[in-house]
């Protein structure tokens, strides 16, 4: 570009950070605004499988691929499927040297990206409240303290409940009819050997009809559990979600008749439970161009957590940065970026919704069946029904 653009990114998630990293690599300054007060103010979620064609491609563009490999766990590409009687229905493992979808803790990947940025790039404790377009293609970013700043480009990388998205679209996330209740286990191999046997080195799912139990191994002996079921968003009506024993009792009632080893997932967790209703954006989700403003990741295409979202966010971020670097104006860059990102997001969101309907059917059948069409490779799962954090 003839002049250095003023660029702001709302949200210090994976997509926003990789976008900032690629821009800085090529000498373009950028500021990331984040509502969290510091990098460790909350848990960053579970393990992610980083796909070679999307997430890994973004990390290569950011010059961080080798560091990612050093942190990743290729052995965690293992996946097990059980029925509600704890009978093993399917067991997939990656072949020797298979790096197609190695796992990494979301927190580790975020830390890798943060450490790669120029100190001071992320302004912690600075949530973005809104963005408004200005004449001549600029955009005004509004802060929580009523302050504002003007930029040539504002990128909404601020997730499902984006404060940037209303500048482009009236779309709001809607409840899918499915809720996940998260819990966890620490030092699982020593303190919870039964859980360790179920999950193996990677992920396990036990399912029957409208319900499933998922275990996902993270690093350092940590395992996350996701109790997933179809039901109303207010399934917990009359229940204090902070009362772990009351939540446990309610969930055990829902899974009555399941094998005792599986019910231990609900009985033995450490700490409490986190309610996570599942939301999605409409498909397709697009917008008329507003100069100087765009979206990436969940802000643009929130979809079911079937192993796609984080990968697309990373790819969005890298491709948006590359478009800015390769074009003479911001508008040309947004044309190039959105013309690829929006159709790709629509295709992936439709596939994700089809997968969700298959993985969590609206039926009480006891069959634990995953059609082979969901498994492009006979040696490894390309789309596991495990939450991606």
C-alpha positions in Angstrom: 0.0 0.0 0.0 1.1 3.6 -0.7 0.7 4.5 3.0 0.8 2.2 6.1 -2.8 1.5 7.1 -4.1 1.9 10.6 -5.4 -1.5 11.6 -7.2 -2.7 14.8 -8.3 -6.2 15.7 -11.1 -6.7 18.2 -10.4 -9.9 20.1 -7.2 -11.8 21.1 -8.4 -15.2 20.0 -6.5 -17.5 17.6 -7.7 -15.9 14.4 -7.0 -12.3 15.5 -3.6 -13.2 16.8 -2.4 -15.0 13.7 -3.6 -12.1 11.6 -1.6 -9.7 13.8 1.4 -12.0 13.6 1.5 -12.1 9.8 1.0 -8.4 9.5 3.8 -7.7 11.9 6.1 -10.1 10.1 5.9 -7.8 7.1 6.3 -4.5 8.9 2.6 -3.5 9.2 1.7 -2.3 12.7 -1.5 -3.5 14.3 -3.2 -3.1 17.7 -5.3 -5.9 19.2 -8.0 -4.9 21.7 -9.1 -7.6 24.2 -11.6 -7.4 27.0 -9.8 -10.0 29.2 -7.6 -8.3 31.7 -4.6 -10.5 31.1 -3.6 -13.6 29.2 -4.5 -16.0 32.0 -7.7 -14.4 33.2 -9.8 -17.5 32.2 -9.4 -21.0 30.9 -8.8 -21.1 27.2 -10.7 -24.3 26.6 -9.7 -27.8 25.6 -7.6 -29.5 22.9 -7.7 -28.6 19.2 -6.9 -30.8 16.2 -5.0 -28.6 13.8 -5.7 -29.6 10.2 -2.8 -29.6 7.7 -4.8 -27.8 5.0 -6.2 -25.0 7.2 -4.8 -24.4 10.7 -1.4 -25.7 9.8 -1.3 -23.7 6.6 -2.0 -20.5 8.7 0.8 -21.4 11.2 3.2 -21.9 8.3 2.3 -18.5 7.0 2.9 -17.0 10.4 6.4 -18.7 10.6 5.3 -20.7 13.7 4.9 -24.2 12.3 8.0 -25.8 13.8 7.2 -24.3 17.3 3.6 -25.7 16.9 4.9 -29.2 16.1 7.1 -29.2 19.2 4.1 -28.5 21.4 1.6 -30.7 19.5 0.5 -34.3 20.3 0.3 -36.4 17.2 -0.6 -39.5 19.3 -3.8 -37.8 20.4 -5.3 -38.2 17.0 -6.6 -41.5 18.5 -10.4 -41.7 18.8 -12.7 -44.3 20.4 -16.5 -44.8 20.0 -18.5 -46.6 22.7 -22.2 -47.4 23.0 -24.0 -46.7 26.3 -23.1 -50.1 27.6 -19.4 -49.2 27.3 -18.9 -51.6 24.4 -16.1 -50.4 22.0 -17.7 -49.8 18.6 -14.8 -48.2 16.8 -11.2 -47.4 17.5 -9.2 -45.2 15.1 -5.5 -44.3 15.4 -3.2 -42.2 13.2 -0.5 -44.0 11.3 3.2 -43.7 12.2 4.4 -40.2 11.3 0.8 -38.9 10.5 0.8 -35.2 11.2 -2.5 -34.5 9.4 -4.4 -33.4 12.6 -2.1 -33.3 15.6 -3.7 -32.1 18.9 -2.6 -29.1 20.9 -4.1 -27.4 23.9 -5.9 -24.2 22.9 -4.1 -22.3 25.7 -0.7 -23.5 24.5 -1.4 -22.4 20.9 -2.7 -19.0 22.1 0.4 -18.5 24.2 2.6 -19.4 21.2 0.9 -16.7 19.1 1.0 -14.1 21.9 4.7 -14.7 22.5 5.3 -14.1 18.7 3.9 -10.6 18.8 5.7 -7.3 19.5 5.3 -6.5 23.2 2.4 -4.2 23.7 0.5 -5.3 20.6 -2.5 -6.6 22.8 -4.2 -4.0 24.9 -5.7 -6.1 27.7 -8.8 -4.9 29.5 -9.9 -2.9 26.5 -13.1 -4.4 25.2 -14.6 -3.1 22.0 -18.2 -2.0 22.5 -19.1 -1.1 18.9 -17.7 0.0 15.5 -19.3 2.6 13.2 -18.3 3.3 9.6 -17.0 6.8 8.7 -16.9 8.6 5.4 -14.0 7.8 3.0 -13.7 4.2 4.1 -12.5 4.6 7.7 -14.1 3.1 10.8 -14.5 4.3 14.3 -13.8 1.8 17.1 -15.7 2.5 20.4 -14.2 1.4 23.8 -15.9 0.5 27.1 -14.9 3.9 28.6 -16.6 5.8 25.8 -13.3 6.6 24.2 -13.0 6.0 20.5 -10.3 5.7 17.8 -10.4 5.8 14.0 -8.8 3.2 11.8 -8.5 2.3 8.1 -9.5 -1.3 9.0 -11.3 -2.8 12.0 -11.3 -6.6 12.1 -14.0 -8.3 14.2 -12.3 -11.4 15.7 -14.3 -11.2 18.8 -16.2 -14.4 18.7 -19.8 -15.6 18.8 -21.2 -12.4 20.5 -19.2 -10.0 18.4 -19.6 -6.3 19.0 -18.2 -5.6 15.5 -20.7 -7.8 13.6 -23.7 -5.4 14.0 -21.8 -2.9 11.8 -22.2 -5.4 9.0 -25.0 -7.8 9.8 -28.2 -8.1 11.9 -27.6 -11.8 12.3 -27.6 -13.2 15.9 -26.5 -16.7 17.1 -29.4 -19.1 17.8 -29.5 -22.1 20.1 -29.1 -25.4 18.3 -31.2 -27.4 20.8 -28.0 -29.0 22.1 -26.1 -28.3 25.3 -22.7 -29.3 26.5 -21.9 -29.4 30.2 -18.1 -29.3 30.8 -16.2 -30.8 33.6 -12.6 -32.0 34.1 -10.2 -34.5 35.6 -6.5 -33.9 36.7 -3.6 -36.3 36.9 -6.0 -38.8 35.2 -3.6 -41.7 34.8 -2.9 -41.9 38.6 -6.1 -40.5 40.2 -8.7 -41.7 37.7 -7.4 -44.9 35.9 -10.9 -45.9 34.8 -11.3 -42.5 33.0 -7.8 -42.9 31.5 -8.6 -46.3 30.1 -11.8 -45.0 28.4 -10.2 -42.0 26.8 -6.9 -43.6 25.8 -4.4 -41.1 24.3 -6.9 -38.9 22.5 -10.7 -38.6 22.5 -13.6 -40.9 23.3 -17.3 -40.6 22.7 -20.1 -42.8 24.2 -23.4 -42.1 22.6 -27.0 -43.2 22.4 -29.6 -41.2 20.6 -30.0 -37.7 22.0 -27.2 -38.0 24.5 -23.4 -38.5 24.5 -20.5 -38.4 26.9 -17.2 -37.2 25.5 -13.7 -37.3 27.1 -10.8 -35.4 25.6 -7.2 -35.8 26.7 -5.3 -32.6 27.0 -1.6 -32.2 28.0 -0.1 -33.0 31.4 -2.7 -35.6 32.4 -5.6 -33.3 32.1 -8.9 -34.6 30.7 -12.0 -32.6 29.8 -15.4 -34.1 29.8 -18.5 -32.9 27.9 -21.9 -34.2 28.8 -23.9 -33.4 25.6 -27.6 -33.8 25.1 -30.6 -32.4 23.2 -33.0 -30.4 25.3 -34.3 -26.9 26.1 -31.8 -24.2 26.8 -33.3 -23.9 30.3 -32.8 -27.6 31.1 -31.3 -26.5 34.4 -34.5 -24.5 35.5 -34.8 -24.5 39.3 -31.2 -25.7 39.6 -28.2 -23.8 41.0 -25.5 -24.4 38.5 -22.9 -23.5 41.1 -24.2 -26.5 43.2 -22.0 -29.3 41.7 -23.8 -32.1 43.6 -27.2 -30.9 42.4 -26.0 -30.7 38.8 -24.5 -34.1 39.1 -27.7 -35.6 40.4 -29.7 -34.0 37.5 -27.2 -35.3 34.9 -27.1 -38.8 36.4 -30.9 -38.9 36.1 -30.6 -38.1 32.4 -28.1 -40.9 31.9 -29.9 -43.6 33.9 -29.2 -47.1 32.5 -25.8 -46.2 31.1 -22.8 -48.4 32.1 -21.3 -47.7 35.5 -17.9 -47.0 34.0 -19.4 -44.3 31.9 -21.4 -42.8 34.7 -18.1 -42.4 36.6 -17.5 -39.5 34.1 -20.4 -37.7 35.9 -19.5 -39.0 39.4 -15.7 -38.5 39.7 -15.0 -35.1 38.1 -13.0 -32.6 40.0 -14.5 -29.2 40.7 -17.9 -28.1 39.3 -19.7 -28.1 36.0 -19.8 -25.4 33.3 -23.0 -25.0 31.2 -22.3 -24.5 27.5 -25.4 -24.2 25.3 -24.4 -24.6 21.6 -25.2 -21.6 19.3 -24.7 -21.1 15.6 -25.1 -18.3 13.1 -27.5 -18.6 10.1 -26.2 -20.4 7.1 -25.3 -18.7 4.8 -24.2 -15.7 6.7 -22.9 -12.8 4.6 -23.2 -9.0 4.4 -23.0 -6.1 2.0 -19.6 -4.5 2.1 -19.0 -1.8 4.6 -15.7 -0.1 3.9 -13.0 -0.6 6.5 -14.8 -3.3 8.5 -14.7 -7.1 8.2 -15.0 -10.3 10.3 -13.2 -13.5 10.8 -13.6 -16.8 12.8 -16.7 -17.2 14.9 -17.7 -13.6 14.5 -18.2 -14.4 10.8 -19.3 -18.0 10.8 -20.1 -19.5 14.2 -20.8 -23.2 13.6 -21.1 -26.4 15.6 -17.9 -27.5 17.4 -17.0 -30.5 15.2 -13.3 -29.7 14.7 -13.6 -27.0 12.1 -14.1 -23.6 13.8 -10.6 -23.0 15.2 -9.0 -24.1 12.0 -11.0 -21.8 9.9 -10.4 -18.9 12.3 -6.6 -19.4 11.9 -6.9 -19.6 8.1 -9.1 -16.5 8.0 -6.6 -14.5 10.0 -3.6 -15.5 7.9 -5.5 -14.9 4.6 -6.8 -11.5 5.6 -3.4 -10.4 6.6 -2.0 -11.7 3.3 -4.7 -9.8 1.4 -3.8 -6.6 3.1 -0.2 -7.1 2.2 -0.8 -8.0 -1.4 -3.3 -5.2 -2.4 -2.9 -1.5 -2.9 -6.1 -0.5 -0.9 -8.0 -1.9 2.0 -11.1 -2.3 -0.2 -9.2 -4.4 -2.7 -7.9 -6.5 0.2 -11.4 -7.0 1.6 -12.7 -7.9 -1.8 -10.0 -10.6 -2.2 -10.5 -11.9 1.4 -14.3 -12.0 1.6 -14.7 -13.5 -1.9 -12.9 -16.6 -0.6 -13.8 -16.6 3.1 -17.6 -16.3 2.8 -18.2 -19.2 0.4 -15.7 -21.4 2.2 -17.5 -20.6 5.5 -20.9 -21.4 4.0 -19.7 -24.8 2.7 -18.1 -25.7 6.1 -21.1 -24.5 8.1 -23.5 -26.6 6.1 -21.3 -29.7 6.5 -20.9 -29.0 10.2 -24.7 -28.8 10.7 -25.2 -32.1 8.7 -22.6 -33.7 10.9 -24.2 -32.4 14.1 -27.6 -33.8 13.0 -25.9 -37.2 12.5 -23.9 -37.1 15.6 -26.7 -35.9 17.8 -30.0 -37.1 16.2 -33.3 -36.1 17.5 -34.2 -39.7 18.4 -33.8 -42.0 21.4 -32.3 -44.9 19.4 -29.5 -46.7 21.3 -27.4 -47.2 18.1 -24.0 -45.7 18.3 -23.4 -45.3 14.6 -21.3 -42.9 12.7 -21.8 -43.3 8.9 -18.6 -43.9 7.0 -19.3 -40.8 5.0 -18.1 -38.8 8.0 -14.7 -40.6 7.9 -12.7 -39.9 4.7 -9.8 -41.9 6.0 -10.1 -45.5 7.3 -7.2 -44.9 9.6 -8.1 -41.7 11.4 -11.1 -39.5 12.0 -11.2 -36.2 10.1 -14.1 -34.8 12.0 -14.5 -36.1 15.5 -17.6 -35.2 17.6 -15.4 -33.7 20.3 -15.7 -30.1 21.3 -12.9 -27.9 20.2 -12.8 -25.7 23.3 
